[in-house]
């Protein structure tokens, strides 16, 4: 599937606070924890638990969320399909970053081991 400019604009305007509860409920239904979700978010963005809560409270958009993030240098190792899009083919940085987080949450929900989710250089 090709990512359109309209899709990129929608992703940029989404608030992290509106998506976070969906991440959490999906993980908890699959036996994972809020702490594990925060560990994945911190690995990807550098945001600790206090900062995550602040961003939720401020209702920041994904554009603002990723503008302030320090993306993990190994994030480029996240590959595969999520939401019908092949991550490595997404050319818009913001949309790709959002899909990185979606993919990490998906892997966590599917029971993948944390050391595999938090990619290390091969």
PDB file as gemmi writes it, atoms N, CA and C in Angstrom:
CRYST1    1.000    1.000    1.000  90.00  90.00  90.00 P 1                      
ATOM      1  N   UNK A   1       0.836  -1.176   0.000  1.00  0.00           N  
ATOM      2  CA  UNK A   1       0.000   0.000   0.000  1.00  0.00           C  
ATOM      3  C   UNK A   1       0.883   1.244   0.000  1.00  0.00           C  
ATOM      4  N   UNK A   2       0.493   2.237  -0.747  1.00  0.00           N  
ATOM      5  CA  UNK A   2       1.255   3.480  -0.836  1.00  0.00           C  
ATOM      6  C   UNK A   2       0.696   4.478   0.163  1.00  0.00           C  
ATOM      7  N   UNK A   3       1.575   5.141   0.902  1.00  0.00           N  
ATOM      8  CA  UNK A   3       1.168   6.156   1.869  1.00  0.00           C  
ATOM      9  C   UNK A   3       0.897   7.447   1.099  1.00  0.00           C  
ATOM     10  N   UNK A   4      -0.276   8.031   1.313  1.00  0.00           N  
ATOM     11  CA  UNK A   4      -0.657   9.260   0.617  1.00  0.00           C  
ATOM     12  C   UNK A   4      -0.354  10.481   1.476  1.00  0.00           C  
ATOM     13  N   UNK A   5      -0.253  11.661   0.860  1.00  0.00           N  
ATOM     14  CA  UNK A   5      -0.073  12.893   1.650  1.00  0.00           C  
ATOM     15  C   UNK A   5      -1.211  13.113   2.650  1.00  0.00           C  
ATOM     16  N   UNK A   6      -2.415  12.706   2.278  1.00  0.00           N  
ATOM     17  CA  UNK A   6      -3.561  12.851   3.191  1.00  0.00           C  
ATOM     18  C   UNK A   6      -3.386  11.953   4.417  1.00  0.00           C  
ATOM     19  N   UNK A   7      -2.894  10.752   4.175  1.00  0.00           N  
ATOM     20  CA  UNK A   7      -2.639   9.823   5.284  1.00  0.00           C  
ATOM     21  C   UNK A   7      -1.577  10.408   6.216  1.00  0.00           C  
ATOM     22  N   UNK A   8      -0.509  10.942   5.644  1.00  0.00           N  
ATOM     23  CA  UNK A   8       0.550  11.557   6.443  1.00  0.00           C  
ATOM     24  C   UNK A   8       0.011  12.708   7.288  1.00  0.00           C  
ATOM     25  N   UNK A   9      -0.875  13.517   6.709  1.00  0.00           N  
ATOM     26  CA  UNK A   9      -1.468  14.649   7.443  1.00  0.00           C  
ATOM     27  C   UNK A   9      -2.334  14.146   8.597  1.00  0.00           C  
ATOM     28  N   UNK A  10      -3.088  13.066   8.371  1.00  0.00           N  
ATOM     29  CA  UNK A  10      -3.914  12.499   9.446  1.00  0.00           C  
ATOM     30  C   UNK A  10      -3.050  11.990  10.596  1.00  0.00           C  
ATOM     31  N   UNK A  11      -1.963  11.316  10.259  1.00  0.00           N  
ATOM     32  CA  UNK A  11      -1.055  10.791  11.283  1.00  0.00           C  
ATOM     33  C   UNK A  11      -0.469  11.947  12.094  1.00  0.00           C  
ATOM     34  N   UNK A  12      -0.065  13.007  11.432  1.00  0.00           N  
ATOM     35  CA  UNK A  12       0.536  14.158  12.111  1.00  0.00           C  
ATOM     36  C   UNK A  12      -0.429  14.792  13.109  1.00  0.00           C  
ATOM     37  N   UNK A  13      -1.720  14.792  12.789  1.00  0.00           N  
ATOM     38  CA  UNK A  13      -2.717  15.458  13.638  1.00  0.00           C  
ATOM     39  C   UNK A  13      -3.268  14.580  14.757  1.00  0.00           C  
ATOM     40  N   UNK A  14      -3.059  13.271  14.657  1.00  0.00           N  
ATOM     41  CA  UNK A  14      -3.517  12.375  15.726  1.00  0.00           C  
ATOM     42  C   UNK A  14      -2.849  12.758  17.036  1.00  0.00           C  
ATOM     43  N   UNK A  15      -3.582  12.690  18.128  1.00  0.00           N  
ATOM     44  CA  UNK A  15      -2.937  12.953  19.420  1.00  0.00           C  
ATOM     45  C   UNK A  15      -2.451  11.635  20.019  1.00  0.00           C  
ATOM     46  N   UNK A  16      -1.304  11.716  20.656  1.00  0.00           N  
ATOM     47  CA  UNK A  16      -0.749  10.540  21.325  1.00  0.00           C  
ATOM     48  C   UNK A  16      -1.724  10.057  22.400  1.00  0.00           C  
ATOM     49  N   UNK A  17      -2.382  10.997  23.087  1.00  0.00           N  
ATOM     50  CA  UNK A  17      -3.329  10.647  24.149  1.00  0.00           C  
ATOM     51  C   UNK A  17      -4.514   9.842  23.618  1.00  0.00           C  
ATOM     52  N   UNK A  18      -4.891  10.045  22.362  1.00  0.00           N  
ATOM     53  CA  UNK A  18      -6.026   9.303  21.812  1.00  0.00           C  
ATOM     54  C   UNK A  18      -5.641   7.874  21.422  1.00  0.00           C  
ATOM     55  N   UNK A  19      -4.369   7.633  21.130  1.00  0.00           N  
ATOM     56  CA  UNK A  19      -3.917   6.317  20.685  1.00  0.00           C  
ATOM     57  C   UNK A  19      -3.392   5.473  21.857  1.00  0.00           C  
ATOM     58  N   UNK A  20      -2.786   6.119  22.825  1.00  0.00           N  
ATOM     59  CA  UNK A  20      -2.171   5.425  23.962  1.00  0.00           C  
ATOM     60  C   UNK A  20      -3.115   4.414  24.637  1.00  0.00           C  
ATOM     61  N   UNK A  21      -4.382   4.786  24.955  1.00  0.00           N  
ATOM     62  CA  UNK A  21      -5.267   3.801  25.610  1.00  0.00           C  
ATOM     63  C   UNK A  21      -5.506   2.546  24.757  1.00  0.00           C  
ATOM     64  N   UNK A  22      -5.489   2.709  23.434  1.00  0.00           N  
ATOM     65  CA  UNK A  22      -5.668   1.555  22.549  1.00  0.00           C  
ATOM     66  C   UNK A  22      -4.452   0.635  22.607  1.00  0.00           C  
ATOM     67  N   UNK A  23      -3.263   1.240  22.632  1.00  0.00           N  
ATOM     68  CA  UNK A  23      -2.045   0.441  22.796  1.00  0.00           C  
ATOM     69  C   UNK A  23      -2.135  -0.361  24.100  1.00  0.00           C  
ATOM     70  N   UNK A  24      -2.456   0.345  25.185  1.00  0.00           N  
ATOM     71  CA  UNK A  24      -2.478  -0.270  26.506  1.00  0.00           C  
ATOM     72  C   UNK A  24      -3.525  -1.378  26.607  1.00  0.00           C  
ATOM     73  N   UNK A  25      -4.734  -1.128  26.133  1.00  0.00           N  
ATOM     74  CA  UNK A  25      -5.778  -2.154  26.262  1.00  0.00           C  
ATOM     75  C   UNK A  25      -5.432  -3.386  25.425  1.00  0.00           C  
ATOM     76  N   UNK A  26      -4.867  -3.181  24.238  1.00  0.00           N  
ATOM     77  CA  UNK A  26      -4.472  -4.324  23.410  1.00  0.00           C  
ATOM     78  C   UNK A  26      -3.426  -5.169  24.125  1.00  0.00           C  
ATOM     79  N   UNK A  27      -2.458  -4.510  24.730  1.00  0.00           N  
ATOM     80  CA  UNK A  27      -1.392  -5.246  25.415  1.00  0.00           C  
ATOM     81  C   UNK A  27      -1.915  -5.974  26.645  1.00  0.00           C  
ATOM     82  N   UNK A  28      -2.742  -5.289  27.431  1.00  0.00           N  
ATOM     83  CA  UNK A  28      -3.264  -5.913  28.655  1.00  0.00           C  
ATOM     84  C   UNK A  28      -4.151  -7.117  28.333  1.00  0.00           C  
ATOM     85  N   UNK A  29      -4.902  -7.056  27.211  1.00  0.00           N  
ATOM     86  CA  UNK A  29      -5.714  -8.203  26.782  1.00  0.00           C  
ATOM     87  C   UNK A  29      -4.846  -9.405  26.443  1.00  0.00           C  
ATOM     88  N   UNK A  30      -3.609  -9.126  26.067  1.00  0.00           N  
ATOM     89  CA  UNK A  30      -2.680 -10.193  25.685  1.00  0.00           C  
ATOM     90  C   UNK A  30      -1.673 -10.511  26.789  1.00  0.00           C  
ATOM     91  N   UNK A  31      -1.973 -10.077  28.016  1.00  0.00           N  
ATOM     92  CA  UNK A  31      -1.138 -10.442  29.153  1.00  0.00           C  
ATOM     93  C   UNK A  31       0.131  -9.625  29.316  1.00  0.00           C  
ATOM     94  N   UNK A  32       0.243  -8.516  28.626  1.00  0.00           N  
ATOM     95  CA  UNK A  32       1.415  -7.650  28.776  1.00  0.00           C  
ATOM     96  C   UNK A  32       1.049  -6.492  29.695  1.00  0.00           C  
ATOM     97  N   UNK A  33       2.047  -5.694  30.096  1.00  0.00           N  
ATOM     98  CA  UNK A  33       1.814  -4.676  31.118  1.00  0.00           C  
ATOM     99  C   UNK A  33       2.080  -3.261  30.608  1.00  0.00           C  
ATOM    100  N   UNK A  34       1.576  -2.312  31.379  1.00  0.00           N  
ATOM    101  CA  UNK A  34       1.825  -0.887  31.118  1.00  0.00           C  
ATOM    102  C   UNK A  34       3.325  -0.612  31.189  1.00  0.00           C  
ATOM    103  N   UNK A  35       4.002  -1.264  32.113  1.00  0.00           N  
ATOM    104  CA  UNK A  35       5.451  -1.078  32.267  1.00  0.00           C  
ATOM    105  C   UNK A  35       6.195  -1.515  31.011  1.00  0.00           C  
ATOM    106  N   UNK A  36       5.743  -2.626  30.414  1.00  0.00           N  
ATOM    107  CA  UNK A  36       6.370  -3.096  29.175  1.00  0.00           C  
ATOM    108  C   UNK A  36       6.112  -2.114  28.033  1.00  0.00           C  
ATOM    109  N   UNK A  37       4.894  -1.568  27.965  1.00  0.00           N  
ATOM    110  CA  UNK A  37       4.589  -0.556  26.952  1.00  0.00           C  
ATOM    111  C   UNK A  37       5.509   0.640  27.118  1.00  0.00           C  
ATOM    112  N   UNK A  38       5.671   1.103  28.353  1.00  0.00           N  
ATOM    113  CA  UNK A  38       6.535   2.253  28.611  1.00  0.00           C  
ATOM    114  C   UNK A  38       7.993   1.943  28.279  1.00  0.00           C  
ATOM    115  N   UNK A  39       8.407   0.722  28.522  1.00  0.00           N  
ATOM    116  CA  UNK A  39       9.779   0.318  28.185  1.00  0.00           C  
ATOM    117  C   UNK A  39      10.007   0.412  26.677  1.00  0.00           C  
ATOM    118  N   UNK A  40       9.030  -0.027  25.899  1.00  0.00           N  
ATOM    119  CA  UNK A  40       9.122   0.029  24.441  1.00  0.00           C  
ATOM    120  C   UNK A  40       9.115   1.479  23.959  1.00  0.00           C  
ATOM    121  N   UNK A  41       8.224   2.296  24.518  1.00  0.00           N  
ATOM    122  CA  UNK A  41       8.164   3.714  24.132  1.00  0.00           C  
ATOM    123  C   UNK A  41       9.469   4.408  24.473  1.00  0.00           C  
ATOM    124  N   UNK A  42      10.019   4.123  25.654  1.00  0.00           N  
ATOM    125  CA  UNK A  42      11.282   4.751  26.054  1.00  0.00           C  
ATOM    126  C   UNK A  42      12.423   4.309  25.143  1.00  0.00           C  
ATOM    127  N   UNK A  43      12.456   3.035  24.775  1.00  0.00           N  
ATOM    128  CA  UNK A  43      13.506   2.564  23.880  1.00  0.00           C  
ATOM    129  C   UNK A  43      13.450   3.303  22.537  1.00  0.00           C  
ATOM    130  N   UNK A  44      12.236   3.460  22.008  1.00  0.00           N  
ATOM    131  CA  UNK A  44      12.084   4.087  20.695  1.00  0.00           C  
ATOM    132  C   UNK A  44      12.308   5.593  20.731  1.00  0.00           C  
ATOM    133  N   UNK A  45      11.774   6.265  21.753  1.00  0.00           N  
ATOM    134  CA  UNK A  45      11.730   7.739  21.742  1.00  0.00           C  
ATOM    135  C   UNK A  45      12.644   8.425  22.747  1.00  0.00           C  
ATOM    136  N   UNK A  46      13.068   7.690  23.780  1.00  0.00           N  
ATOM    137  CA  UNK A  46      13.850   8.310  24.843  1.00  0.00           C  
ATOM    138  C   UNK A  46      12.984   8.898  25.949  1.00  0.00           C  
ATOM    139  N   UNK A  47      11.660   8.841  25.804  1.00  0.00           N  
ATOM    140  CA  UNK A  47      10.753   9.401  26.815  1.00  0.00           C  
ATOM    141  C   UNK A  47      10.598   8.439  27.993  1.00  0.00           C  
ATOM    142  N   UNK A  48      10.853   8.951  29.218  1.00  0.00           N  
ATOM    143  CA  UNK A  48      10.630   8.130  30.400  1.00  0.00           C  
ATOM    144  C   UNK A  48       9.152   8.201  30.801  1.00  0.00           C  
ATOM    145  N   UNK A  49       8.795   7.486  31.856  1.00  0.00           N  
ATOM    146  CA  UNK A  49       7.392   7.383  32.266  1.00  0.00           C  
ATOM    147  C   UNK A  49       6.776   8.748  32.583  1.00  0.00           C  
ATOM    148  N   UNK A  50       7.522   9.612  33.282  1.00  0.00           N  
ATOM    149  CA  UNK A  50       7.008  10.941  33.625  1.00  0.00           C  
ATOM    150  C   UNK A  50       6.751  11.770  32.369  1.00  0.00           C  
ATOM    151  N   UNK A  51       7.654  11.698  31.412  1.00  0.00           N  
ATOM    152  CA  UNK A  51       7.500  12.456  30.164  1.00  0.00           C  
ATOM    153  C   UNK A  51       6.335  11.909  29.347  1.00  0.00           C  
ATOM    154  N   UNK A  52       6.171  10.600  29.321  1.00  0.00           N  
ATOM    155  CA  UNK A  52       5.042   9.996  28.604  1.00  0.00           C  
ATOM    156  C   UNK A  52       3.737  10.535  29.170  1.00  0.00           C  
ATOM    157  N   UNK A  53       3.624  10.550  30.508  1.00  0.00           N  
ATOM    158  CA  UNK A  53       2.399  11.047  31.137  1.00  0.00           C  
ATOM    159  C   UNK A  53       2.179  12.521  30.827  1.00  0.00           C  
ATOM    160  N   UNK A  54       3.248  13.312  30.833  1.00  0.00           N  
ATOM    161  CA  UNK A  54       3.147  14.746  30.516  1.00  0.00           C  
ATOM    162  C   UNK A  54       2.638  14.940  29.092  1.00  0.00           C  
ATOM    163  N   UNK A  55       3.139  14.164  28.154  1.00  0.00           N  
ATOM    164  CA  UNK A  55       2.714  14.272  26.760  1.00  0.00           C  
ATOM    165  C   UNK A  55       1.245  13.866  26.599  1.00  0.00           C  
ATOM    166  N   UNK A  56       0.807  12.876  27.368  1.00  0.00           N  
ATOM    167  CA  UNK A  56      -0.600  12.472  27.350  1.00  0.00           C  
ATOM    168  C   UNK A  56      -1.456  13.611  27.896  1.00  0.00           C  
ATOM    169  N   UNK A  57      -1.044  14.164  29.036  1.00  0.00           N  
ATOM    170  CA  UNK A  57      -1.804  15.248  29.667  1.00  0.00           C  
ATOM    171  C   UNK A  57      -1.897  16.482  28.773  1.00  0.00           C  
ATOM    172  N   UNK A  58      -0.831  16.764  28.032  1.00  0.00           N  
ATOM    173  CA  UNK A  58      -0.801  17.936  27.149  1.00  0.00           C  
ATOM    174  C   UNK A  58      -1.492  17.677  25.816  1.00  0.00           C  
ATOM    175  N   UNK A  59      -1.919  16.429  25.588  1.00  0.00           N  
ATOM    176  CA  UNK A  59      -2.595  16.042  24.349  1.00  0.00           C  
ATOM    177  C   UNK A  59      -1.809  16.463  23.102  1.00  0.00           C  
ATOM    178  N   UNK A  60      -0.525  16.136  23.105  1.00  0.00           N  
ATOM    179  CA  UNK A  60       0.333  16.484  21.966  1.00  0.00           C  
ATOM    180  C   UNK A  60      -0.033  15.637  20.748  1.00  0.00           C  
ATOM    181  N   UNK A  61       0.171  16.204  19.580  1.00  0.00           N  
ATOM    182  CA  UNK A  61      -0.038  15.462  18.337  1.00  0.00           C  
ATOM    183  C   UNK A  61       1.165  14.552  18.114  1.00  0.00           C  
ATOM    184  N   UNK A  62       1.008  13.602  17.195  1.00  0.00           N  
ATOM    185  CA  UNK A  62       2.144  12.756  16.845  1.00  0.00           C  
ATOM    186  C   UNK A  62       3.280  13.599  16.270  1.00  0.00           C  
ATOM    187  N   UNK A  63       2.930  14.653  15.556  1.00  0.00           N  
ATOM    188  CA  UNK A  63       3.960  15.533  15.016  1.00  0.00           C  
ATOM    189  C   UNK A  63       4.802  16.127  16.148  1.00  0.00           C  
ATOM    190  N   UNK A  64       4.145  16.622  17.195  1.00  0.00           N  
ATOM    191  CA  UNK A  64       4.853  17.178  18.358  1.00  0.00           C  
ATOM    192  C   UNK A  64       5.572  16.076  19.146  1.00  0.00           C  
ATOM    193  N   UNK A  65       4.924  14.927  19.268  1.00  0.00           N  
ATOM    194  CA  UNK A  65       5.483  13.801  20.003  1.00  0.00           C  
ATOM    195  C   UNK A  65       6.841  13.394  19.416  1.00  0.00           C  
ATOM    196  N   UNK A  66       6.891  13.219  18.090  1.00  0.00           N  
ATOM    197  CA  UNK A  66       8.137  12.781  17.465  1.00  0.00           C  
ATOM    198  C   UNK A  66       9.131  13.917  17.260  1.00  0.00           C  
ATOM    199  N   UNK A  67       8.649  15.164  17.205  1.00  0.00           N  
ATOM    200  CA  UNK A  67       9.568  16.303  17.071  1.00  0.00           C  
ATOM    201  C   UNK A  67      10.468  16.406  18.298  1.00  0.00           C  
ATOM    202  N   UNK A  68       9.942  16.050  19.472  1.00  0.00           N  
ATOM    203  CA  UNK A  68      10.716  16.126  20.703  1.00  0.00           C  
ATOM    204  C   UNK A  68      11.449  14.848  21.070  1.00  0.00           C  
ATOM    205  N   UNK A  69      11.225  13.802  20.306  1.00  0.00           N  
ATOM    206  CA  UNK A  69      11.810  12.487  20.617  1.00  0.00           C  
ATOM    207  C   UNK A  69      13.240  12.384  20.105  1.00  0.00           C  
ATOM    208  N   UNK A  70      14.017  11.564  20.802  1.00  0.00           N  
ATOM    209  CA  UNK A  70      15.342  11.172  20.323  1.00  0.00           C  
ATOM    210  C   UNK A  70      15.211   9.723  19.894  1.00  0.00           C  
ATOM    211  N   UNK A  71      15.009   9.523  18.599  1.00  0.00           N  
ATOM    212  CA  UNK A  71      14.756   8.182  18.090  1.00  0.00           C  
ATOM    213  C   UNK A  71      15.963   7.277  18.312  1.00  0.00           C  
ATOM    214  N   UNK A  72      15.690   6.060  18.750  1.00  0.00           N  
ATOM    215  CA  UNK A  72      16.752   5.082  18.984  1.00  0.00           C  
ATOM    216  C   UNK A  72      17.522   4.850  17.680  1.00  0.00           C  
ATOM    217  N   UNK A  73      18.857   4.832  17.749  1.00  0.00           N  
ATOM    218  CA  UNK A  73      19.641   4.625  16.527  1.00  0.00           C  
ATOM    219  C   UNK A  73      19.382   3.282  15.845  1.00  0.00           C  
ATOM    220  N   UNK A  74      18.798   2.330  16.556  1.00  0.00           N  
ATOM    221  CA  UNK A  74      18.492   1.027  15.956  1.00  0.00           C  
ATOM    222  C   UNK A  74      17.049   0.928  15.454  1.00  0.00           C  
ATOM    223  N   UNK A  75      16.329   2.034  15.469  1.00  0.00           N  
ATOM    224  CA  UNK A  75      14.936   2.010  15.010  1.00  0.00           C  
ATOM    225  C   UNK A  75      14.833   1.550  13.553  1.00  0.00           C  
ATOM    226  N   UNK A  76      15.848   1.836  12.763  1.00  0.00           N  
ATOM    227  CA  UNK A  76      15.821   1.420  11.348  1.00  0.00           C  
ATOM    228  C   UNK A  76      15.775  -0.102  11.185  1.00  0.00           C  
ATOM    229  N   UNK A  77      16.059  -0.834  12.256  1.00  0.00           N  
ATOM    230  CA  UNK A  77      16.005  -2.296  12.212  1.00  0.00           C  
ATOM    231  C   UNK A  77      14.572  -2.837  12.321  1.00  0.00           C  
ATOM    232  N   UNK A  78      13.618  -1.945  12.611  1.00  0.00           N  
ATOM    233  CA  UNK A  78      12.211  -2.347  12.692  1.00  0.00           C  
ATOM    234  C   UNK A  78      11.699  -2.467  11.262  1.00  0.00           C  
ATOM    235  N   UNK A  79      11.307  -3.666  10.900  1.00  0.00           N  
ATOM    236  CA  UNK A  79      10.865  -3.923   9.534  1.00  0.00           C  
ATOM    237  C   UNK A  79       9.575  -4.733   9.562  1.00  0.00           C  
ATOM    238  N   UNK A  80       8.918  -4.783   8.428  1.00  0.00           N  
ATOM    239  CA  UNK A  80       7.715  -5.594   8.322  1.00  0.00           C  
ATOM    240  C   UNK A  80       6.509  -4.772   7.948  1.00  0.00           C  
ATOM    241  N   UNK A  81       5.346  -5.402   8.019  1.00  0.00           N  
ATOM    242  CA  UNK A  81       4.099  -4.772   7.634  1.00  0.00           C  
ATOM    243  C   UNK A  81       3.283  -4.488   8.884  1.00  0.00           C  
ATOM    244  N   UNK A  82       2.747  -3.279   8.943  1.00  0.00           N  
ATOM    245  CA  UNK A  82       1.837  -2.910  10.023  1.00  0.00           C  
ATOM    246  C   UNK A  82       0.771  -1.994   9.431  1.00  0.00           C  
ATOM    247  N   UNK A  83      -0.468  -2.262   9.781  1.00  0.00           N  
ATOM    248  CA  UNK A  83      -1.610  -1.492   9.261  1.00  0.00           C  
ATOM    249  C   UNK A  83      -1.625  -1.475   7.727  1.00  0.00           C  
ATOM    250  N   UNK A  84      -1.144  -2.542   7.120  1.00  0.00           N  
ATOM    251  CA  UNK A  84      -1.144  -2.651   5.670  1.00  0.00           C  
ATOM    252  C   UNK A  84       0.001  -1.945   4.959  1.00  0.00           C  
ATOM    253  N   UNK A  85       0.920  -1.365   5.715  1.00  0.00           N  
ATOM    254  CA  UNK A  85       2.043  -0.629   5.131  1.00  0.00           C  
ATOM    255  C   UNK A  85       3.360  -1.318   5.467  1.00  0.00           C  
ATOM    256  N   UNK A  86       4.210  -1.482   4.471  1.00  0.00           N  
ATOM    257  CA  UNK A  86       5.554  -2.011   4.707  1.00  0.00           C  
ATOM    258  C   UNK A  86       6.388  -0.859   5.239  1.00  0.00           C  
ATOM    259  N   UNK A  87       6.845  -0.966   6.485  1.00  0.00           N  
ATOM    260  CA  UNK A  87       7.523   0.124   7.183  1.00  0.00           C  
ATOM    261  C   UNK A  87       8.717   0.659   6.399  1.00  0.00           C  
ATOM    262  N   UNK A  88       9.527  -0.233   5.868  1.00  0.00           N  
ATOM    263  CA  UNK A  88      10.750   0.218   5.202  1.00  0.00           C  
ATOM    264  C   UNK A  88      10.478   0.960   3.893  1.00  0.00           C  
ATOM    265  N   UNK A  89       9.238   0.935   3.405  1.00  0.00           N  
ATOM    266  CA  UNK A  89       8.886   1.656   2.177  1.00  0.00           C  
ATOM    267  C   UNK A  89       8.223   3.001   2.442  1.00  0.00           C  
ATOM    268  N   UNK A  90       7.985   3.337   3.704  1.00  0.00           N  
ATOM    269  CA  UNK A  90       7.340   4.614   4.034  1.00  0.00           C  
ATOM    270  C   UNK A  90       8.388   5.715   3.966  1.00  0.00           C  
ATOM    271  N   UNK A  91       8.179   6.692   3.075  1.00  0.00           N  
ATOM    272  CA  UNK A  91       9.184   7.739   2.896  1.00  0.00           C  
ATOM    273  C   UNK A  91       8.968   8.951   3.799  1.00  0.00           C  
ATOM    274  N   UNK A  92       7.785   9.121   4.365  1.00  0.00           N  
ATOM    275  CA  UNK A  92       7.530  10.233   5.282  1.00  0.00           C  
ATOM    276  C   UNK A  92       8.048   9.848   6.675  1.00  0.00           C  
ATOM    277  N   UNK A  93       8.985  10.615   7.188  1.00  0.00           N  
ATOM    278  CA  UNK A  93       9.637  10.277   8.458  1.00  0.00           C  
ATOM    279  C   UNK A  93       8.649  10.161   9.613  1.00  0.00           C  
ATOM    280  N   UNK A  94       7.738  11.105   9.733  1.00  0.00           N  
ATOM    281  CA  UNK A  94       6.767  11.086  10.834  1.00  0.00           C  
ATOM    282  C   UNK A  94       5.892   9.832  10.773  1.00  0.00           C  
ATOM    283  N   UNK A  95       5.363   9.539   9.606  1.00  0.00           N  
ATOM    284  CA  UNK A  95       4.505   8.354   9.457  1.00  0.00           C  
ATOM    285  C   UNK A  95       5.296   7.082   9.735  1.00  0.00           C  
ATOM    286  N   UNK A  96       6.533   7.021   9.256  1.00  0.00           N  
ATOM    287  CA  UNK A  96       7.376   5.847   9.510  1.00  0.00           C  
ATOM    288  C   UNK A  96       7.619   5.692  11.012  1.00  0.00           C  
ATOM    289  N   UNK A  97       7.910   6.793  11.708  1.00  0.00           N  
ATOM    290  CA  UNK A  97       8.136   6.729  13.149  1.00  0.00           C  
ATOM    291  C   UNK A  97       6.893   6.243  13.888  1.00  0.00           C  
ATOM    292  N   UNK A  98       5.729   6.725  13.480  1.00  0.00           N  
ATOM    293  CA  UNK A  98       4.478   6.283  14.102  1.00  0.00           C  
ATOM    294  C   UNK A  98       4.271   4.785  13.868  1.00  0.00           C  
ATOM    295  N   UNK A  99       4.583   4.323  12.673  1.00  0.00           N  
ATOM    296  CA  UNK A  99       4.443   2.897  12.364  1.00  0.00           C  
ATOM    297  C   UNK A  99       5.481   2.054  13.097  1.00  0.00           C  
ATOM    298  N   UNK A 100       6.650   2.630  13.374  1.00  0.00           N  
ATOM    299  CA  UNK A 100       7.624   1.921  14.206  1.00  0.00           C  
ATOM    300  C   UNK A 100       6.986   1.571  15.547  1.00  0.00           C  
ATOM    301  N   UNK A 101       6.355   2.560  16.176  1.00  0.00           N  
ATOM    302  CA  UNK A 101       5.733   2.314  17.480  1.00  0.00           C  
ATOM    303  C   UNK A 101       4.596   1.305  17.349  1.00  0.00           C  
ATOM    304  N   UNK A 102       3.786   1.438  16.305  1.00  0.00           N  
ATOM    305  CA  UNK A 102       2.711   0.461  16.082  1.00  0.00           C  
ATOM    306  C   UNK A 102       3.277  -0.958  15.980  1.00  0.00           C  
ATOM    307  N   UNK A 103       4.360  -1.104  15.253  1.00  0.00           N  
ATOM    308  CA  UNK A 103       4.981  -2.423  15.058  1.00  0.00           C  
ATOM    309  C   UNK A 103       5.513  -2.981  16.374  1.00  0.00           C  
ATOM    310  N   UNK A 104       6.150  -2.122  17.174  1.00  0.00           N  
ATOM    311  CA  UNK A 104       6.674  -2.577  18.468  1.00  0.00           C  
ATOM    312  C   UNK A 104       5.542  -3.035  19.378  1.00  0.00           C  
ATOM    313  N   UNK A 105       4.441  -2.275  19.399  1.00  0.00           N  
ATOM    314  CA  UNK A 105       3.280  -2.652  20.209  1.00  0.00           C  
ATOM    315  C   UNK A 105       2.702  -3.975  19.695  1.00  0.00           C  
ATOM    316  N   UNK A 106       2.637  -4.127  18.381  1.00  0.00           N  
ATOM    317  CA  UNK A 106       2.137  -5.363  17.781  1.00  0.00           C  
ATOM    318  C   UNK A 106       2.995  -6.563  18.201  1.00  0.00           C  
ATOM    319  N   UNK A 107       4.309  -6.401  18.128  1.00  0.00           N  
ATOM    320  CA  UNK A 107       5.198  -7.494  18.517  1.00  0.00           C  
ATOM    321  C   UNK A 107       5.043  -7.832  20.000  1.00  0.00           C  
ATOM    322  N   UNK A 108       4.897  -6.824  20.825  1.00  0.00           N  
ATOM    323  CA  UNK A 108       4.702  -7.028  22.259  1.00  0.00           C  
ATOM    324  C   UNK A 108       3.397  -7.789  22.502  1.00  0.00           C  
ATOM    325  N   UNK A 109       2.329  -7.363  21.832  1.00  0.00           N  
ATOM    326  CA  UNK A 109       1.025  -8.021  22.000  1.00  0.00           C  
ATOM    327  C   UNK A 109       1.057  -9.469  21.525  1.00  0.00           C  
ATOM    328  N   UNK A 110       1.869  -9.763  20.534  1.00  0.00           N  
ATOM    329  CA  UNK A 110       1.949 -11.128  19.998  1.00  0.00           C  
ATOM    330  C   UNK A 110       2.875 -12.029  20.815  1.00  0.00           C  
ATOM    331  N   UNK A 111       3.442 -11.479  21.887  1.00  0.00           N  
ATOM    332  CA  UNK A 111       4.231 -12.310  22.788  1.00  0.00           C  
ATOM    333  C   UNK A 111       5.709 -12.402  22.471  1.00  0.00           C  
ATOM    334  N   UNK A 112       6.183 -11.564  21.581  1.00  0.00           N  
ATOM    335  CA  UNK A 112       7.615 -11.593  21.256  1.00  0.00           C  
ATOM    336  C   UNK A 112       8.418 -11.202  22.497  1.00  0.00           C  
ATOM    337  N   UNK A 113       9.575 -11.791  22.649  1.00  0.00           N  
ATOM    338  CA  UNK A 113      10.430 -11.503  23.807  1.00  0.00           C  
ATOM    339  C   UNK A 113      10.964 -10.070  23.725  1.00  0.00           C  
ATOM    340  N   UNK A 114      11.051  -9.430  24.878  1.00  0.00           N  
ATOM    341  CA  UNK A 114      11.449  -8.033  24.952  1.00  0.00           C  
ATOM    342  C   UNK A 114      12.826  -7.798  24.334  1.00  0.00           C  
ATOM    343  N   UNK A 115      13.775  -8.708  24.543  1.00  0.00           N  
ATOM    344  CA  UNK A 115      15.113  -8.489  23.979  1.00  0.00           C  
ATOM    345  C   UNK A 115      15.101  -8.515  22.445  1.00  0.00           C  
ATOM    346  N   UNK A 116      14.128  -9.175  21.843  1.00  0.00           N  
ATOM    347  CA  UNK A 116      13.978  -9.175  20.384  1.00  0.00           C  
ATOM    348  C   UNK A 116      13.300  -7.878  19.920  1.00  0.00           C  
ATOM    349  N   UNK A 117      12.338  -7.408  20.713  1.00  0.00           N  
ATOM    350  CA  UNK A 117      11.616  -6.175  20.376  1.00  0.00           C  
ATOM    351  C   UNK A 117      12.574  -4.981  20.428  1.00  0.00           C  
ATOM    352  N   UNK A 118      13.396  -4.940  21.466  1.00  0.00           N  
ATOM    353  CA  UNK A 118      14.361  -3.848  21.635  1.00  0.00           C  
ATOM    354  C   UNK A 118      15.615  -4.212  20.862  1.00  0.00           C  
ATOM    355  N   UNK A 119      15.553  -4.004  19.587  1.00  0.00           N  
ATOM    356  CA  UNK A 119      16.563  -4.490  18.658  1.00  0.00           C  
ATOM    357  C   UNK A 119      17.968  -4.021  19.000  1.00  0.00           C  
ATOM    358  N   UNK A 120      18.849  -4.963  18.816  1.00  0.00           N  
ATOM    359  CA  UNK A 120      20.272  -4.677  18.967  1.00  0.00           C  
ATOM    360  C   UNK A 120      20.889  -4.804  17.582  1.00  0.00           C  
ATOM    361  N   UNK A 121      22.041  -4.197  17.361  1.00  0.00           N  
ATOM    362  CA  UNK A 121      22.704  -4.347  16.059  1.00  0.00           C  
ATOM    363  C   UNK A 121      22.956  -5.820  15.806  1.00  0.00           C  
ATOM    364  N   UNK A 122      22.699  -6.278  14.572  1.00  0.00           N  
ATOM    365  CA  UNK A 122      22.910  -7.701  14.265  1.00  0.00           C  
ATOM    366  C   UNK A 122      24.355  -8.101  14.320  1.00  0.00           C  
TER     367      UNK A 122                                                      
END                                                                             
